[in-house]
Amino acid sequence: MTIIDTPIKFLTPDIAVLHTTWEITKQKSPNGVHRLQDTGVLTAVTTCKENTWQITAFHNTGTVPIAD
């Protein structure tokens, strides 16, 4: 997996939202023949308590390219 971009938006000093764009290349199907490529967006809400950041909510979804 390759991380393409991870913008971070701080809602407050101890709450942040991350939108990570990712890509997976050079995958093979179970029979080892086809190469597949996946892209997606991972969204996480993080909170900081007692100087420790934790993921509070997490969502990952694949994306579909828009046809020209």
Predicted model as a PDB file, atoms N, CA, C, CB and O in Angstrom, pLDDT in the B-factor column:
MODEL        1                                                                  
ATOM      1  N   MET A   1       0.837  -1.166   0.000  1.00 83.00           N  
ATOM      2  CA  MET A   1       0.000   0.000   0.000  1.00 83.00           C  
ATOM      3  C   MET A   1       0.889   1.239   0.000  1.00 83.00           C  
ATOM      4  CB  MET A   1      -0.957  -0.007   1.209  1.00 83.00           C  
ATOM      5  O   MET A   1       1.879   1.317   0.728  1.00 83.00           O  
ATOM      6  N   THR A   2       0.515   2.193  -0.826  1.00 86.00           N  
ATOM      7  CA  THR A   2       1.221   3.459  -0.895  1.00 86.00           C  
ATOM      8  C   THR A   2       0.281   4.568  -0.431  1.00 86.00           C  
ATOM      9  CB  THR A   2       1.744   3.732  -2.335  1.00 86.00           C  
ATOM     10  O   THR A   2      -0.847   4.673  -0.911  1.00 86.00           O  
ATOM     11  N   ILE A   3       0.743   5.381   0.490  1.00 89.00           N  
ATOM     12  CA  ILE A   3      -0.024   6.535   0.935  1.00 89.00           C  
ATOM     13  C   ILE A   3       0.277   7.685  -0.009  1.00 89.00           C  
ATOM     14  CB  ILE A   3       0.312   6.912   2.414  1.00 89.00           C  
ATOM     15  O   ILE A   3       1.434   8.077  -0.158  1.00 89.00           O  
ATOM     16  N   ILE A   4      -0.751   8.231  -0.648  1.00 91.00           N  
ATOM     17  CA  ILE A   4      -0.576   9.295  -1.631  1.00 91.00           C  
ATOM     18  C   ILE A   4      -0.564  10.663  -0.940  1.00 91.00           C  
ATOM     19  CB  ILE A   4      -1.696   9.237  -2.695  1.00 91.00           C  
ATOM     20  O   ILE A   4       0.280  11.507  -1.241  1.00 91.00           O  
ATOM     21  N   ASP A   5      -1.502  10.877  -0.012  1.00 90.00           N  
ATOM     22  CA  ASP A   5      -1.631  12.180   0.628  1.00 90.00           C  
ATOM     23  C   ASP A   5      -2.382  12.000   1.950  1.00 90.00           C  
ATOM     24  CB  ASP A   5      -2.369  13.199  -0.306  1.00 90.00           C  
ATOM     25  O   ASP A   5      -3.252  11.136   2.058  1.00 90.00           O  
ATOM     26  N   THR A   6      -2.046  12.814   2.952  1.00 91.00           N  
ATOM     27  CA  THR A   6      -2.746  12.761   4.237  1.00 91.00           C  
ATOM     28  C   THR A   6      -2.934  14.171   4.799  1.00 91.00           C  
ATOM     29  CB  THR A   6      -1.970  11.881   5.244  1.00 91.00           C  
ATOM     30  O   THR A   6      -2.195  14.596   5.687  1.00 91.00           O  
ATOM     31  N   PRO A   7      -3.928  14.888   4.274  1.00 94.00           N  
ATOM     32  CA  PRO A   7      -4.206  16.185   4.884  1.00 94.00           C  
ATOM     33  C   PRO A   7      -4.815  15.992   6.269  1.00 94.00           C  
ATOM     34  CB  PRO A   7      -5.150  17.019   3.991  1.00 94.00           C  
ATOM     35  O   PRO A   7      -5.607  15.074   6.483  1.00 94.00           O  
ATOM     36  N   ILE A   8      -4.444  16.855   7.201  1.00 96.00           N  
ATOM     37  CA  ILE A   8      -4.954  16.797   8.563  1.00 96.00           C  
ATOM     38  C   ILE A   8      -5.609  18.134   8.880  1.00 96.00           C  
ATOM     39  CB  ILE A   8      -3.819  16.467   9.585  1.00 96.00           C  
ATOM     40  O   ILE A   8      -5.014  19.191   8.673  1.00 96.00           O  
ATOM     41  N   LYS A   9      -6.848  18.079   9.388  1.00 97.00           N  
ATOM     42  CA  LYS A   9      -7.539  19.298   9.783  1.00 97.00           C  
ATOM     43  C   LYS A   9      -7.827  19.222  11.277  1.00 97.00           C  
ATOM     44  CB  LYS A   9      -8.855  19.496   8.964  1.00 97.00           C  
ATOM     45  O   LYS A   9      -8.513  18.312  11.742  1.00 97.00           O  
ATOM     46  N   PHE A  10      -7.295  20.186  12.021  1.00 97.00           N  
ATOM     47  CA  PHE A  10      -7.545  20.248  13.452  1.00 97.00           C  
ATOM     48  C   PHE A  10      -8.857  20.988  13.695  1.00 97.00           C  
ATOM     49  CB  PHE A  10      -6.371  20.941  14.194  1.00 97.00           C  
ATOM     50  O   PHE A  10      -8.991  22.160  13.343  1.00 97.00           O  
ATOM     51  N   LEU A  11      -9.817  20.300  14.295  1.00 97.00           N  
ATOM     52  CA  LEU A  11     -11.089  20.921  14.638  1.00 97.00           C  
ATOM     53  C   LEU A  11     -10.950  21.711  15.933  1.00 97.00           C  
ATOM     54  CB  LEU A  11     -12.198  19.857  14.769  1.00 97.00           C  
ATOM     55  O   LEU A  11     -11.544  22.777  16.093  1.00 97.00           O  
ATOM     56  N   THR A  12     -10.160  21.177  16.849  1.00 97.00           N  
ATOM     57  CA  THR A  12      -9.756  21.838  18.091  1.00 97.00           C  
ATOM     58  C   THR A  12      -8.318  21.395  18.327  1.00 97.00           C  
ATOM     59  CB  THR A  12     -10.716  21.468  19.328  1.00 97.00           C  
ATOM     60  O   THR A  12      -7.829  20.540  17.588  1.00 97.00           O  
ATOM     61  N   PRO A  13      -7.621  21.933  19.316  1.00 96.00           N  
ATOM     62  CA  PRO A  13      -6.242  21.473  19.549  1.00 96.00           C  
ATOM     63  C   PRO A  13      -6.127  19.984  19.886  1.00 96.00           C  
ATOM     64  CB  PRO A  13      -5.632  22.273  20.664  1.00 96.00           C  
ATOM     65  O   PRO A  13      -5.046  19.409  19.764  1.00 96.00           O  
ATOM     66  N   ASP A  14      -7.228  19.353  20.310  1.00 97.00           N  
ATOM     67  CA  ASP A  14      -7.151  17.933  20.677  1.00 97.00           C  
ATOM     68  C   ASP A  14      -8.088  17.034  19.870  1.00 97.00           C  
ATOM     69  CB  ASP A  14      -7.461  17.778  22.137  1.00 97.00           C  
ATOM     70  O   ASP A  14      -8.323  15.887  20.249  1.00 97.00           O  
ATOM     71  N   ILE A  15      -8.624  17.549  18.758  1.00 98.00           N  
ATOM     72  CA  ILE A  15      -9.445  16.743  17.842  1.00 98.00           C  
ATOM     73  C   ILE A  15      -8.997  17.035  16.420  1.00 98.00           C  
ATOM     74  CB  ILE A  15     -10.978  17.046  18.019  1.00 98.00           C  
ATOM     75  O   ILE A  15      -8.941  18.194  16.009  1.00 98.00           O  
ATOM     76  N   ALA A  16      -8.675  15.979  15.661  1.00 98.00           N  
ATOM     77  CA  ALA A  16      -8.226  16.153  14.277  1.00 98.00           C  
ATOM     78  C   ALA A  16      -8.916  15.141  13.367  1.00 98.00           C  
ATOM     79  CB  ALA A  16      -6.690  16.005  14.178  1.00 98.00           C  
ATOM     80  O   ALA A  16      -9.244  14.030  13.783  1.00 98.00           O  
ATOM     81  N   VAL A  17      -9.129  15.548  12.114  1.00 98.00           N  
ATOM     82  CA  VAL A  17      -9.687  14.663  11.086  1.00 98.00           C  
ATOM     83  C   VAL A  17      -8.611  14.461  10.024  1.00 98.00           C  
ATOM     84  CB  VAL A  17     -11.012  15.259  10.456  1.00 98.00           C  
ATOM     85  O   VAL A  17      -8.007  15.423   9.549  1.00 98.00           O  
ATOM     86  N   LEU A  18      -8.375  13.193   9.655  1.00 96.00           N  
ATOM     87  CA  LEU A  18      -7.386  12.845   8.635  1.00 96.00           C  
ATOM     88  C   LEU A  18      -8.106  12.220   7.441  1.00 96.00           C  
ATOM     89  CB  LEU A  18      -6.306  11.870   9.208  1.00 96.00           C  
ATOM     90  O   LEU A  18      -8.970  11.359   7.612  1.00 96.00           O  
ATOM     91  N   HIS A  19      -7.748  12.652   6.243  1.00 94.00           N  
ATOM     92  CA  HIS A  19      -8.276  12.062   5.009  1.00 94.00           C  
ATOM     93  C   HIS A  19      -7.078  11.550   4.221  1.00 94.00           C  
ATOM     94  CB  HIS A  19      -9.127  13.108   4.165  1.00 94.00           C  
ATOM     95  O   HIS A  19      -6.386  12.328   3.563  1.00 94.00           O  
ATOM     96  N   THR A  20      -6.833  10.258   4.283  1.00 93.00           N  
ATOM     97  CA  THR A  20      -5.676   9.660   3.630  1.00 93.00           C  
ATOM     98  C   THR A  20      -6.086   9.030   2.303  1.00 93.00           C  
ATOM     99  CB  THR A  20      -5.020   8.612   4.543  1.00 93.00           C  
ATOM    100  O   THR A  20      -7.012   8.221   2.256  1.00 93.00           O  
ATOM    101  N   THR A  21      -5.399   9.398   1.233  1.00 93.00           N  
ATOM    102  CA  THR A  21      -5.606   8.768  -0.070  1.00 93.00           C  
ATOM    103  C   THR A  21      -4.552   7.670  -0.224  1.00 93.00           C  
ATOM    104  CB  THR A  21      -5.515   9.823  -1.245  1.00 93.00           C  
ATOM    105  O   THR A  21      -3.365   7.905   0.002  1.00 93.00           O  
ATOM    106  N   TRP A  22      -4.994   6.463  -0.611  1.00 92.00           N  
ATOM    107  CA  TRP A  22      -4.074   5.341  -0.715  1.00 92.00           C  
ATOM    108  C   TRP A  22      -4.242   4.622  -2.041  1.00 92.00           C  
ATOM    109  CB  TRP A  22      -4.283   4.371   0.439  1.00 92.00           C  
ATOM    110  O   TRP A  22      -5.245   4.788  -2.736  1.00 92.00           O  
ATOM    111  N   GLU A  23      -3.227   3.808  -2.382  1.00 90.00           N  
ATOM    112  CA  GLU A  23      -3.236   3.028  -3.624  1.00 90.00           C  
ATOM    113  C   GLU A  23      -2.514   1.704  -3.373  1.00 90.00           C  
ATOM    114  CB  GLU A  23      -2.559   3.823  -4.800  1.00 90.00           C  
ATOM    115  O   GLU A  23      -1.476   1.659  -2.714  1.00 90.00           O  
ATOM    116  N   ILE A  24      -3.078   0.649  -3.904  1.00 84.00           N  
ATOM    117  CA  ILE A  24      -2.430  -0.664  -3.863  1.00 84.00           C  
ATOM    118  C   ILE A  24      -2.238  -1.112  -5.305  1.00 84.00           C  
ATOM    119  CB  ILE A  24      -3.280  -1.717  -3.038  1.00 84.00           C  
ATOM    120  O   ILE A  24      -3.193  -1.139  -6.081  1.00 84.00           O  
ATOM    121  N   THR A  25      -1.008  -1.462  -5.664  1.00 80.00           N  
ATOM    122  CA  THR A  25      -0.708  -1.916  -7.021  1.00 80.00           C  
ATOM    123  C   THR A  25      -0.028  -3.285  -6.962  1.00 80.00           C  
ATOM    124  CB  THR A  25       0.193  -0.886  -7.764  1.00 80.00           C  
ATOM    125  O   THR A  25       0.368  -3.761  -5.899  1.00 80.00           O  
ATOM    126  N   LYS A  26       0.090  -3.887  -8.115  1.00 77.00           N  
ATOM    127  CA  LYS A  26       0.783  -5.172  -8.290  1.00 77.00           C  
ATOM    128  C   LYS A  26       0.164  -6.300  -7.473  1.00 77.00           C  
ATOM    129  CB  LYS A  26       2.240  -5.026  -7.913  1.00 77.00           C  
ATOM    130  O   LYS A  26       0.862  -7.196  -6.999  1.00 77.00           O  
ATOM    131  N   GLN A  27      -1.155  -6.243  -7.316  1.00 77.00           N  
ATOM    132  CA  GLN A  27      -1.848  -7.356  -6.664  1.00 77.00           C  
ATOM    133  C   GLN A  27      -2.093  -8.458  -7.687  1.00 77.00           C  
ATOM    134  CB  GLN A  27      -3.191  -6.886  -6.027  1.00 77.00           C  
ATOM    135  O   GLN A  27      -2.133  -8.205  -8.891  1.00 77.00           O  
ATOM    136  N   LYS A  28      -2.250  -9.638  -7.210  1.00 76.00           N  
ATOM    137  CA  LYS A  28      -2.593 -10.762  -8.074  1.00 76.00           C  
ATOM    138  C   LYS A  28      -3.886 -11.382  -7.578  1.00 76.00           C  
ATOM    139  CB  LYS A  28      -1.451 -11.816  -8.109  1.00 76.00           C  
ATOM    140  O   LYS A  28      -4.167 -11.395  -6.380  1.00 76.00           O  
ATOM    141  N   SER A  29      -4.667 -11.895  -8.514  1.00 75.00           N  
ATOM    142  CA  SER A  29      -5.880 -12.602  -8.136  1.00 75.00           C  
ATOM    143  C   SER A  29      -5.492 -13.908  -7.441  1.00 75.00           C  
ATOM    144  CB  SER A  29      -6.780 -12.874  -9.379  1.00 75.00           C  
ATOM    145  O   SER A  29      -4.330 -14.309  -7.503  1.00 75.00           O  
ATOM    146  N   PRO A  30      -6.435 -14.574  -6.785  1.00 78.00           N  
ATOM    147  CA  PRO A  30      -6.095 -15.815  -6.083  1.00 78.00           C  
ATOM    148  C   PRO A  30      -5.405 -16.870  -6.959  1.00 78.00           C  
ATOM    149  CB  PRO A  30      -7.340 -16.405  -5.501  1.00 78.00           C  
ATOM    150  O   PRO A  30      -4.617 -17.670  -6.454  1.00 78.00           O  
ATOM    151  N   ASN A  31      -5.696 -16.876  -8.263  1.00 78.00           N  
ATOM    152  CA  ASN A  31      -5.025 -17.841  -9.144  1.00 78.00           C  
ATOM    153  C   ASN A  31      -3.677 -17.336  -9.655  1.00 78.00           C  
ATOM    154  CB  ASN A  31      -5.919 -18.171 -10.323  1.00 78.00           C  
ATOM    155  O   ASN A  31      -3.003 -18.020 -10.425  1.00 78.00           O  
ATOM    156  N   GLY A  32      -3.281 -16.113  -9.214  1.00 75.00           N  
ATOM    157  CA  GLY A  32      -1.956 -15.600  -9.539  1.00 75.00           C  
ATOM    158  C   GLY A  32      -1.805 -15.019 -10.923  1.00 75.00           C  
ATOM    159  O   GLY A  32      -0.684 -14.724 -11.339  1.00 75.00           O  
ATOM    160  N   VAL A  33      -2.893 -14.842 -11.656  1.00 69.00           N  
ATOM    161  CA  VAL A  33      -2.787 -14.389 -13.036  1.00 69.00           C  
ATOM    162  C   VAL A  33      -3.026 -12.890 -13.185  1.00 69.00           C  
ATOM    163  CB  VAL A  33      -3.763 -15.144 -13.897  1.00 69.00           C  
ATOM    164  O   VAL A  33      -2.163 -12.173 -13.690  1.00 69.00           O  
ATOM    165  N   HIS A  34      -4.155 -12.424 -12.762  1.00 69.00           N  
ATOM    166  CA  HIS A  34      -4.535 -11.029 -13.003  1.00 69.00           C  
ATOM    167  C   HIS A  34      -3.873 -10.079 -12.014  1.00 69.00           C  
ATOM    168  CB  HIS A  34      -6.048 -10.876 -12.926  1.00 69.00           C  
ATOM    169  O   HIS A  34      -3.744 -10.376 -10.826  1.00 69.00           O  
ATOM    170  N   ARG A  35      -3.468  -8.957 -12.524  1.00 65.00           N  
ATOM    171  CA  ARG A  35      -2.954  -7.901 -11.655  1.00 65.00           C  
ATOM    172  C   ARG A  35      -4.062  -6.881 -11.453  1.00 65.00           C  
ATOM    173  CB  ARG A  35      -1.670  -7.230 -12.258  1.00 65.00           C  
ATOM    174  O   ARG A  35      -4.678  -6.408 -12.409  1.00 65.00           O  
ATOM    175  N   LEU A  36      -4.298  -6.559 -10.214  1.00 68.00           N  
ATOM    176  CA  LEU A  36      -5.364  -5.635  -9.862  1.00 68.00           C  
ATOM    177  C   LEU A  36      -4.778  -4.362  -9.266  1.00 68.00           C  
ATOM    178  CB  LEU A  36      -6.347  -6.290  -8.878  1.00 68.00           C  
ATOM    179  O   LEU A  36      -3.661  -4.370  -8.748  1.00 68.00           O  
ATOM    180  N   GLN A  37      -5.531  -3.271  -9.339  1.00 72.00           N  
ATOM    181  CA  GLN A  37      -5.115  -2.021  -8.707  1.00 72.00           C  
ATOM    182  C   GLN A  37      -6.313  -1.468  -7.951  1.00 72.00           C  
ATOM    183  CB  GLN A  37      -4.578  -0.984  -9.764  1.00 72.00           C  
ATOM    184  O   GLN A  37      -7.423  -1.428  -8.481  1.00 72.00           O  
ATOM    185  N   ASP A  38      -6.089  -1.044  -6.720  1.00 84.00           N  
ATOM    186  CA  ASP A  38      -7.137  -0.457  -5.895  1.00 84.00           C  
ATOM    187  C   ASP A  38      -6.688   0.909  -5.413  1.00 84.00           C  
ATOM    188  CB  ASP A  38      -7.482  -1.371  -4.700  1.00 84.00           C  
ATOM    189  O   ASP A  38      -5.508   1.136  -5.151  1.00 84.00           O  
ATOM    190  N   THR A  39      -7.650   1.814  -5.302  1.00 88.00           N  
ATOM    191  CA  THR A  39      -7.401   3.119  -4.700  1.00 88.00           C  
ATOM    192  C   THR A  39      -8.531   3.395  -3.721  1.00 88.00           C  
ATOM    193  CB  THR A  39      -7.296   4.249  -5.787  1.00 88.00           C  
ATOM    194  O   THR A  39      -9.618   2.830  -3.840  1.00 88.00           O  
ATOM    195  N   GLY A  40      -8.272   4.261  -2.758  1.00 92.00           N  
ATOM    196  CA  GLY A  40      -9.318   4.561  -1.805  1.00 92.00           C  
ATOM    197  C   GLY A  40      -8.979   5.736  -0.911  1.00 92.00           C  
ATOM    198  O   GLY A  40      -7.935   6.375  -1.036  1.00 92.00           O  
ATOM    199  N   VAL A  41      -9.915   5.993   0.001  1.00 94.00           N  
ATOM    200  CA  VAL A  41      -9.771   7.071   0.968  1.00 94.00           C  
ATOM    201  C   VAL A  41     -10.052   6.511   2.352  1.00 94.00           C  
ATOM    202  CB  VAL A  41     -10.723   8.261   0.639  1.00 94.00           C  
ATOM    203  O   VAL A  41     -11.044   5.814   2.567  1.00 94.00           O  
ATOM    204  N   LEU A  42      -9.181   6.821   3.267  1.00 94.00           N  
ATOM    205  CA  LEU A  42      -9.313   6.426   4.662  1.00 94.00           C  
ATOM    206  C   LEU A  42      -9.574   7.712   5.444  1.00 94.00           C  
ATOM    207  CB  LEU A  42      -8.021   5.660   5.190  1.00 94.00           C  
ATOM    208  O   LEU A  42      -8.829   8.682   5.310  1.00 94.00           O  
ATOM    209  N   THR A  43     -10.621   7.723   6.252  1.00 97.00           N  
ATOM    210  CA  THR A  43     -10.933   8.887   7.071  1.00 97.00           C  
ATOM    211  C   THR A  43     -10.876   8.476   8.533  1.00 97.00           C  
ATOM    212  CB  THR A  43     -12.329   9.478   6.709  1.00 97.00           C  
ATOM    213  O   THR A  43     -11.453   7.462   8.924  1.00 97.00           O  
ATOM    214  N   ALA A  44     -10.180   9.263   9.333  1.00 97.00           N  
ATOM    215  CA  ALA A  44     -10.074   8.965  10.763  1.00 97.00           C  
ATOM    216  C   ALA A  44     -10.295  10.239  11.563  1.00 97.00           C  
ATOM    217  CB  ALA A  44      -8.693   8.342  11.101  1.00 97.00           C  
ATOM    218  O   ALA A  44      -9.809  11.311  11.204  1.00 97.00           O  
ATOM    219  N   VAL A  45     -11.035  10.101  12.650  1.00 98.00           N  
ATOM    220  CA  VAL A  45     -11.163  11.169  13.631  1.00 98.00           C  
ATOM    221  C   VAL A  45     -10.297  10.761  14.812  1.00 98.00           C  
ATOM    222  CB  VAL A  45     -12.672  11.413  14.058  1.00 98.00           C  
ATOM    223  O   VAL A  45     -10.449   9.666  15.354  1.00 98.00           O  
ATOM    224  N   THR A  46      -9.398  11.636  15.204  1.00 97.00           N  
ATOM    225  CA  THR A  46      -8.485  11.321  16.303  1.00 97.00           C  
ATOM    226  C   THR A  46      -8.677  12.324  17.434  1.00 97.00           C  
ATOM    227  CB  THR A  46      -7.014  11.324  15.816  1.00 97.00           C  
ATOM    228  O   THR A  46      -9.021  13.483  17.207  1.00 97.00           O  
ATOM    229  N   THR A  47      -8.447  11.855  18.653  1.00 98.00           N  
ATOM    230  CA  THR A  47      -8.541  12.724  19.827  1.00 98.00           C  
ATOM    231  C   THR A  47      -7.291  12.552  20.675  1.00 98.00           C  
ATOM    232  CB  THR A  47      -9.818  12.410  20.658  1.00 98.00           C  
ATOM    233  O   THR A  47      -6.692  11.478  20.726  1.00 98.00           O  
ATOM    234  N   CYS A  48      -6.920  13.624  21.331  1.00 97.00           N  
ATOM    235  CA  CYS A  48      -5.749  13.596  22.200  1.00 97.00           C  
ATOM    236  C   CYS A  48      -6.204  13.725  23.653  1.00 97.00           C  
ATOM    237  CB  CYS A  48      -4.749  14.733  21.828  1.00 97.00           C  
ATOM    238  O   CYS A  48      -6.851  14.699  24.037  1.00 97.00           O  
ATOM    239  N   LYS A  49      -5.852  12.724  24.440  1.00 95.00           N  
ATOM    240  CA  LYS A  49      -6.154  12.739  25.872  1.00 95.00           C  
ATOM    241  C   LYS A  49      -4.887  12.386  26.621  1.00 95.00           C  
ATOM    242  CB  LYS A  49      -7.312  11.749  26.229  1.00 95.00           C  
ATOM    243  O   LYS A  49      -4.245  11.372  26.343  1.00 95.00           O  
ATOM    244  N   GLU A  50      -4.535  13.226  27.568  1.00 95.00           N  
ATOM    245  CA  GLU A  50      -3.330  13.011  28.379  1.00 95.00           C  
ATOM    246  C   GLU A  50      -2.084  12.835  27.498  1.00 95.00           C  
ATOM    247  CB  GLU A  50      -3.512  11.777  29.283  1.00 95.00           C  
ATOM    248  O   GLU A  50      -1.265  11.949  27.741  1.00 95.00           O  
ATOM    249  N   ASN A  51      -1.951  13.688  26.475  1.00 94.00           N  
ATOM    250  CA  ASN A  51      -0.804  13.696  25.552  1.00 94.00           C  
ATOM    251  C   ASN A  51      -0.671  12.433  24.705  1.00 94.00           C  
ATOM    252  CB  ASN A  51       0.458  13.890  26.330  1.00 94.00           C  
ATOM    253  O   ASN A  51       0.417  12.137  24.209  1.00 94.00           O  
ATOM    254  N   THR A  52      -1.759  11.687  24.532  1.00 97.00           N  
ATOM    255  CA  THR A  52      -1.749  10.493  23.690  1.00 97.00           C  
ATOM    256  C   THR A  52      -2.861  10.608  22.649  1.00 97.00           C  
ATOM    257  CB  THR A  52      -1.923   9.201  24.546  1.00 97.00           C  
ATOM    258  O   THR A  52      -4.030  10.783  22.992  1.00 97.00           O  
ATOM    259  N   TRP A  53      -2.480  10.507  21.372  1.00 97.00           N  
ATOM    260  CA  TRP A  53      -3.471  10.544  20.298  1.00 97.00           C  
ATOM    261  C   TRP A  53      -4.052   9.158  20.083  1.00 97.00           C  
ATOM    262  CB  TRP A  53      -2.847  11.073  18.992  1.00 97.00           C  
ATOM    263  O   TRP A  53      -3.322   8.167  20.049  1.00 97.00           O  
ATOM    264  N   GLN A  54      -5.383   9.093  19.937  1.00 97.00           N  
ATOM    265  CA  GLN A  54      -6.083   7.826  19.702  1.00 97.00           C  
ATOM    266  C   GLN A  54      -7.071   8.007  18.560  1.00 97.00           C  
ATOM    267  CB  GLN A  54      -6.813   7.339  20.988  1.00 97.00           C  
ATOM    268  O   GLN A  54      -7.612   9.095  18.361  1.00 97.00           O  
ATOM    269  N   ILE A  55      -7.302   6.936  17.813  1.00 97.00           N  
ATOM    270  CA  ILE A  55      -8.319   6.960  16.765  1.00 97.00           C  
ATOM    271  C   ILE A  55      -9.671   6.755  17.434  1.00 97.00           C  
ATOM    272  CB  ILE A  55      -8.051   5.862  15.667  1.00 97.00           C  
ATOM    273  O   ILE A  55      -9.899   5.758  18.119  1.00 97.00           O  
ATOM    274  N   THR A  56     -10.565   7.720  17.222  1.00 97.00           N  
ATOM    275  CA  THR A  56     -11.899   7.668  17.810  1.00 97.00           C  
ATOM    276  C   THR A  56     -12.901   7.060  16.824  1.00 97.00           C  
ATOM    277  CB  THR A  56     -12.355   9.078  18.236  1.00 97.00           C  
ATOM    278  O   THR A  56     -13.789   6.305  17.220  1.00 97.00           O  
ATOM    279  N   ALA A  57     -12.752   7.391  15.540  1.00 97.00           N  
ATOM    280  CA  ALA A  57     -13.613   6.841  14.495  1.00 97.00           C  
ATOM    281  C   ALA A  57     -12.755   6.629  13.253  1.00 97.00           C  
ATOM    282  CB  ALA A  57     -14.837   7.789  14.192  1.00 97.00           C  
ATOM    283  O   ALA A  57     -11.805   7.372  13.007  1.00 97.00           O  
ATOM    284  N   PHE A  58     -13.108   5.591  12.461  1.00 96.00           N  
ATOM    285  CA  PHE A  58     -12.286   5.201  11.320  1.00 96.00           C  
ATOM    286  C   PHE A  58     -13.199   4.677  10.219  1.00 96.00           C  
ATOM    287  CB  PHE A  58     -11.226   4.129  11.725  1.00 96.00           C  
ATOM    288  O   PHE A  58     -14.115   3.899  10.487  1.00 96.00           O  
ATOM    289  N   HIS A  59     -12.950   5.103   8.972  1.00 96.00           N  
ATOM    290  CA  HIS A  59     -13.703   4.580   7.831  1.00 96.00           C  
ATOM    291  C   HIS A  59     -12.765   4.471   6.639  1.00 96.00           C  
ATOM    292  CB  HIS A  59     -14.929   5.489   7.494  1.00 96.00           C  
ATOM    293  O   HIS A  59     -11.989   5.386   6.362  1.00 96.00           O  
ATOM    294  N   ASN A  60     -12.841   3.352   5.940  1.00 94.00           N  
ATOM    295  CA  ASN A  60     -12.015   3.109   4.772  1.00 94.00           C  
ATOM    296  C   ASN A  60     -12.938   2.726   3.620  1.00 94.00           C  
ATOM    297  CB  ASN A  60     -10.949   1.997   5.045  1.00 94.00           C  
ATOM    298  O   ASN A  60     -13.823   1.888   3.788  1.00 94.00           O  
ATOM    299  N   THR A  61     -12.739   3.329   2.460  1.00 92.00           N  
ATOM    300  CA  THR A  61     -13.573   2.996   1.313  1.00 92.00           C  
ATOM    301  C   THR A  61     -12.751   3.053   0.033  1.00 92.00           C  
ATOM    302  CB  THR A  61     -14.779   3.947   1.221  1.00 92.00           C  
ATOM    303  O   THR A  61     -11.849   3.878  -0.111  1.00 92.00           O  
ATOM    304  N   GLY A  62     -13.079   2.170  -0.879  1.00 87.00           N  
ATOM    305  CA  GLY A  62     -12.444   2.182  -2.192  1.00 87.00           C  
ATOM    306  C   GLY A  62     -13.044   3.294  -3.049  1.00 87.00           C  
ATOM    307  O   GLY A  62     -14.165   3.741  -2.802  1.00 87.00           O  
ATOM    308  N   THR A  63     -12.300   3.732  -4.046  1.00 86.00           N  
ATOM    309  CA  THR A  63     -12.787   4.758  -4.958  1.00 86.00           C  
ATOM    310  C   THR A  63     -12.846   4.206  -6.377  1.00 86.00           C  
ATOM    311  CB  THR A  63     -11.891   6.012  -4.900  1.00 86.00           C  
ATOM    312  O   THR A  63     -12.137   3.259  -6.716  1.00 86.00           O  
ATOM    313  N   VAL A  64     -13.691   4.804  -7.192  1.00 80.00           N  
ATOM    314  CA  VAL A  64     -13.847   4.399  -8.583  1.00 80.00           C  
ATOM    315  C   VAL A  64     -13.466   5.584  -9.446  1.00 80.00           C  
ATOM    316  CB  VAL A  64     -15.305   3.916  -8.889  1.00 80.00           C  
ATOM    317  O   VAL A  64     -14.001   6.676  -9.251  1.00 80.00           O  
ATOM    318  N   PRO A  65     -12.545   5.402 -10.409  1.00 73.00           N  
ATOM    319  CA  PRO A  65     -12.160   6.520 -11.279  1.00 73.00           C  
ATOM    320  C   PRO A  65     -13.352   7.052 -12.073  1.00 73.00           C  
ATOM    321  CB  PRO A  65     -11.048   6.085 -12.241  1.00 73.00           C  
ATOM    322  O   PRO A  65     -14.229   6.288 -12.477  1.00 73.00           O  
ATOM    323  N   ILE A  66     -13.376   8.352 -12.291  1.00 75.00           N  
ATOM    324  CA  ILE A  66     -14.433   8.962 -13.115  1.00 75.00           C  
ATOM    325  C   ILE A  66     -14.043   8.850 -14.579  1.00 75.00           C  
ATOM    326  CB  ILE A  66     -14.670  10.459 -12.721  1.00 75.00           C  
ATOM    327  O   ILE A  66     -12.928   9.205 -14.963  1.00 75.00           O  
ATOM    328  N   ALA A  67     -14.968   8.352 -15.398  1.00 73.00           N  
ATOM    329  CA  ALA A  67     -14.689   8.202 -16.836  1.00 73.00           C  
ATOM    330  C   ALA A  67     -14.629   9.563 -17.501  1.00 73.00           C  
ATOM    331  CB  ALA A  67     -15.762   7.324 -17.520  1.00 73.00           C  
ATOM    332  O   ALA A  67     -15.342  10.492 -17.124  1.00 73.00           O  
ATOM    333  N   ASP A  68     -13.752   9.662 -18.513  1.00 68.00           N  
ATOM    334  CA  ASP A  68     -13.629  10.935 -19.262  1.00 68.00           C  
ATOM    335  C   ASP A  68     -14.809  11.143 -20.158  1.00 68.00           C  
ATOM    336  CB  ASP A  68     -12.347  10.966 -20.095  1.00 68.00           C  
ATOM    337  O   ASP A  68     -14.881  12.151 -20.860  1.00 68.00           O  
TER     338      ASP A  68                                                      
ENDMDL                                                                          
END                                                                             
